[in-house]
């Protein structure tokens, strides 16, 4: 393995949500990269400050390259995992991704993409039930984009964003006025909950939502948000896969756990001024939103018969803009 330290320029300070203080910006000091010999893989460690995790600013990404790409700039997919990192382990530092990420590597490499798998939970001791503690993953994704867009191997005009579950909720934050949606060519949100979303603003981001018809995150919430985004004038598509659950499995059932799925029929919308309203226009505070939306009914069933199909749908969408 070869190790490389990359100093980051001031230009890497990203315009994102929330606004970063000068102290925060100072923490964006350097990225450390390990090249894994004979595997076309690199693992990168970089810093994204988060007040929820003092002194635990490090996050990871594992980058997979296709075998043959000489004299060609690569299209890149950045993937944000779900709350279960149940896929592959990284080659260095103990990072992990989810099953979507593991299979995405196999399928996307065949199509000539490079794939960067994020681990936003790295050393933050987070469990799938810790919904209120999850980091603001859009910041992490935008930061990685800012780093890799300066790498001559990648075509910075063709960087895509993929996310499953928690990761999908981060993808939908690109609809937020405070996000830097121009960093990404297109994005796929696989199985977002859509119970708490950002009010969409007009942008150029192209987005696909993929839902399992029998998900414990009731599709009615994402159908509402899809229409709201569409009314804004943004490019968005919606695909529903019949008879499958949150994990694109046929053996879905409802079990005990923590999920943000209690306000599907009247979703919570956050506005740029950080106020909240229900879809019906009723004002609501953050505490009440959490009380309404958080339940102890989660989804079970991970046979994943339709997961490969869902990933192919997402790659077909990216191919349109590649």
N, C-alpha and C positions, 0 to 999 in steps of 0.2 A: 504494500500500500504506500502511496505517495501522499504527503501532506503539503498543503499550500495555504498560506495566510494571505487574504486579500484585504487591503485597506479600503474602506468605503469613503467616497467623497461626499461633500456636503450635499451634492445633488441628489443623493439617495434619500434625503429627508422627504417623506412622501406626503402628498396632500390627501388626507384620508380622515376617517372618523375614529375616535374623537380627535380634536385638534391636539397636537403634541406640544408639550412644553419644551423649552430649551434644554432642560435637564434630561427629558426623555430623548431628545435628538442626540445628546452627547453619548447616550448608551448605544447608539448605532455605530459601533466602533470598528468592527472587523468581522469578516466571515472566514471560517476555517473549513477547508475542503479536503476530503480524503478521496483519492482515486483508487478504486479497487481493481487490482491488476487482473487482466484477462476476462473481465466480466462486463465491460462497457457500462460501468456503474460508477457514480460519484456520490458521496454523502457530504452534505453541506450543513454546518452548524452556524447559526446567526442569531442575533439578539433582537427581540421585540418586547419592549417593556410592557408590563401589564400590572396595574395596581392590585389586582386580585392575587398576584403571585410575587410578592417582594423578594428580590434577590434570586428569582428563578426566571430570568429573561431569555435563556437559551431555547431555541426551537430547532428542529431538524427538517431536512428534506433529502430524500434519496432520488437521484436522477438517473434514469435509464435511457441509454442511447441505442438507436438501431445499429446493426452491425456495419452497414455500408452507407456512409453519408459524406464522403470526401467531396470537397468543392461544392457543397450544397448547404445552404442555411436551413436549419430545421424548424418546422412548426413544433410548438411546445404545448403540452397540456399540464397545467398545475392542478393536482387533485387534493381536495380537502376531505379527510376521513369522517366517518360517523362517530357516534359515541362509543361504539364497540370497535376497537382496533384488533379485529380478529383475522386479519390477513397475514401478509408476510412480515418478517422481522428485517430490519435494516442490516446492512453489512457491517456497520460501525455504530458505536455509541448507544445501542439498544433501542433505537426507534422502531415504530410499528405503524402499519396502515390497516385499513379494513379489507374485507373480501372484495369489495368493488375495486379498490385500488390494485389488489393482486391480479385480478383478472384483466383489468384495464391495461396493465403493463403488457400482458401477453398479446392482447388484440391490437393495441395501439402501435406497438413496435412493428407488427406485420404491415401496418399501413404507412410506416415511415415517420411516425411521430416520435419525439422525445417526450418522456413523462417524468414529472417531478412529483413525488409522493410526499406530502407534508405530514409531519407529526407535531400538531399543535399542543398535544397533551404532555409532551416530553418532560419527564421529571416533575410533573405538577400533581401527581398522585390523584388523578381524577378517575372516578368510576362512572359508568353510564347513568347512574341515578343522580349524579351531581349536576343536574340541569342548570341550576342557578349560578354555578361556579365556572361554567365553560368560558374560555377566552374569546375575545372578539376576533374570530378567525379571519375576517376580511382584512384586518390590518396585517396579519401574518402573510396572507396570500399576496397582498399588494407589495409588501416588503420583498418577498421572494421574486416577484415579477420585476421590481426595480433593480434587483441584483442581476438576474439572469438576462434581462433585456440589454445589458451592457456587455454580455458575452457574445463574441463574434460568431459563435457556432449557431446561435438562434436568430430567427427572423422575428424581431420585436413587434412587427405588425401582425404576427400570427401566433399570439400567445392566447391559449384558451383556458377556461376555468371549469373544473368539474367538482361536484360535491355530492356526497350521499348523506341523507338524514341531517345530522348536525351540520355537516359540510354543505348540504343543499340549502340550509337556512342562511349560511354565509354567502352562498352564490346569490341568493335573492336580495342580499343587502346592496348589491350593485345597483338596485333600483333607488337606493337612498341618495338624496341630494348631496350628502357629505362624502360619499364614496367616489373613488376615482375610476369610474367605469370605462374610461377611454384606454386604460391599460390592457384590457382584454378584447379580443376580436369577437368572441362569442362564449356563452356559458351554458352549462347543463346542470339543473337542479334535480337530482334523483331522489324522490321521496322526501321532499320537505314537509314540515308540519303545517305551515302557513297559518297557524293560530295567532302568532304575533309577528307582524310584518312592518316594513317601512312604507310610508306613503310614497308612491312612485313619482319621480320627476322625469321630464323628457330627456332622453339620452340616446346614444347610438348603440348601446349594448344589445346584442341579439341573444335571446334566452329561450331555452327549452325546459319545460317542466315535465318530468316523467312520474306517473303515479301508479301504484298498485290499486286496482279497483276495490280490494277488500282490506286495505290498510287500516290499522287502528288510528292512524292520522286521517280522519274522515276526508275523502277527496273533495267534499263540498267546500272546504276552506280554501283549497288551492284553486278550485274552479272560480270562486269569487275573486281571489287575488289575480288570477290570470286575466279575467275580464277587466279588473281595475287597471292593470298595467296596460292592457290593450287600448282602453279608453284614453290613456295618457298619450298614445301614439307610438309607444315603443314596440319594437319587433319582438314578439313572443309567440311560442307555440306550446301546445299541450298535448301530451300523449298519455292515454290510459291503457294499462295492460289488464285484460280481464282475468278474474278469478284468482288473483294473487295478492299476497299481503305486503307489508312494509319491506320485507326482504325478497320480494318477487318469488315467493314460495307458494305452493298449492296447499301446504299443511298448516296454514295460519290459524292462530287462536288467540284469545285474549288472556293474558296472565297478569300477575302482580308485578308492579314496577312503577317507575316514575315516567310520566310523559306529559308533554305540553299539548294536550289534545282536548281540553275541556270547553273551549269556546269556538268550536268549528262553525257553528251556525250563526255566530255574531263575533267575528274575529276582532282582535285588538290591532289597531293601526297606530304606529309611532310617527309623529310628524317631525320635521327638521328642528323645530324649537324644543324638542324632547317632551312634548305633551302627548297624551294618549287619548284616542277615541275608539269606541266600538264602531263596527261597520254601520250600525244604524244611526250614528252621529252622537251618541251619548258620550260625554266626557268621562274619563276614568283615570285614576292615578295608578302608578306603577305597582303599588302593593295590592290594590284590588285586582289589577290585571293578572298578577301572579296567582292570587287566590282563585280566580275564575278558571284560569287556563290549566293549572297544574293538577293532574289526576294520578291515581295509582293503578291505572289500567294501561298496561303496555302490550306490545305485540310479541308473539312467540311463533316459532316455525321457521327453520333455516335450511330447508331442503333446496331452495334457490333454483327451482327448475327453469325459471324465466329470467334469471339474472344475466346470462350471456346475451339474451335477446335485448334486454334493456341497455346493456353496454353497447351493443351494435347499433341500436337506435341513436345513442348519444354520439357515437363516432360518425355515423352517417350525417348527423347534423353538423358536426365540426367539419366534415369533408366538404360541405357546401361552401365553406368560407376559407378553406385551405388554399 
